[in-house]
């Protein structure tokens, strides 16, 4: 599908535009700095989780004004966080979980009211971990592709983080093109109102 090619091209282009950083950055910067920086990286799962939770928490603190889009690649990676999502779901406007079903029975998966699941089976999205918080005064994007570990063990991700509203908007437009019945067309950053 052409939209997946658009995502891949967009990912590569943005990656080239940001300076590289390592995981040590996570320990050195203050929380308020996350709304002022953009960078590319190669992160481990714990580092990706730390940045993801920071973005999710920012969306949950938006008092119902921010949307949240999160890829878990496969549903079995989401299930351990289901209680976390139930706890903060009242703080977001709407939420989307993107994942391929890798568990045998999903009938008992009860998502909190503002959150819906999008099945990404058979798409290149199963290679990506992304978290996007987008709403008035809030635009945070983490987009990374899983890469093989040099020693063959563990999971690592190469991607970028940015607070730039235009980047969040572009990723959400691509998701809308990929899933037009499930993901609404986003408003442009300058159209976001409290």
C-alpha positions, 0 to 999 in steps of 0.5 A: 500500500502506498501509505506504508511507503509514505510512512517509511519515507517520512520516517527516514527523512525526519531521522536525518534531520535530528541530531543523534543522542544516546540513552544517557540523555534520559537521565540528564534532562528535566521533564520540562525540557521534553517540550523543547528538544528533538533528537534521533536515537537507538534505544533499548526497551527500558529506555523506550518505555521510559519515554513512552510513559512520559508521553502517555502521562503528559496526555493523561494530564491534559484533562481530556484535551489530548488524543493518544496513539500508541503502537505495541506492535503485538497485543501481548506487549499491551496486556501487562499495561492494561491496568495502567491504561485503565487508570489514566484513560479518563485523562485523555480525549481519545486513544488508539492502540495499534497492535497485531493479535498474537494471543489466541483469545482476545474476546476478554480484552476490555479496553477503557471507553475512550480507547480503541484497538486497531489491528495492524496484522499484515502491515509494516506497522508491526515493526514500529513502536510509536507514541503520539500525544496530540492536542491543544498545547501538546504535541509529543511524538516518539517513532521508532523501528525495531532493529536487530541486536548485533549479538542477536538477543534483545530488542532495540529501536532506532527512531526519533522523539520530537515535540514539534506539532507539525511532525505529530500532525504528519504522522497522524495524517499517515495513520488516517490514510492507513486507517480512514474508518478508525483514525479521524483526520487530525486538525493542523497544529495551528487549529488546535484550540483549548 
